Amino acid sequence: MKGKLYGIGTGPGDPELLTLKAINTIERCSVIAVPKSSGDGERVAYSIVEKYVIGKQLHECHFPMVRDLEERKKARLLAAEGLVKHLDDGKDVAFVTLGDPTTYSTYMYMHEIVVSQGYEAEIVPGITSFAASAAALGISLCEGDETLMIIPASQNERIEELLRQPGNKVIMKSGRDLAGVLEKLKELGYGDKTKVACEVSMENQQLYMSIDEYEKAPEGGYFTLVIVKEKD
């Protein structure tokens, strides 16, 4: 019998936010797949589940952080091929990923490839960084008839158009684009309606209630997320 692939959301960083279903699924699987790239998210995902995978077989999936789409596709196919070998051996595989597998996660590429080849796969959702950030800030993401838009900060050419759309906004994957996005938000009058959460639920969590407050602070860290409330 072939094994089954599980995409496991580990949550935003705090091991206590790992769900019981995620823990139970990890403990049932004999192989733990860990994505490897130049980013920090993969290392955090592994650290969250580390105590549950002692003695299990670890399998690294390499995903190069390159702009060339064809090279990225080749890496995904090669990574999926490695997972399929375990599945053909009848082993269940847990692929761990920070946050939720369905939200900007490398796992979904593996899911689509493996399923297209006739294997079983299941997604175990995790708490998203934006849900954890709103909770830490003590604010709602949306209520009543408000809308919510999730925007990757890397949308350089469309970022102003997206920020001008009505409704509340979550800005993710900020990285080096964050400063430009914050400047644009201030130009649009959202300076005091913008909250910034850095390394939410982690040891060095930092929360800022406005853009000015954030800009006066030391460097915010790798994991930084922005929430814009249209009606503050």
Disulfide bonds with the S-S distance in Angstrom:
none
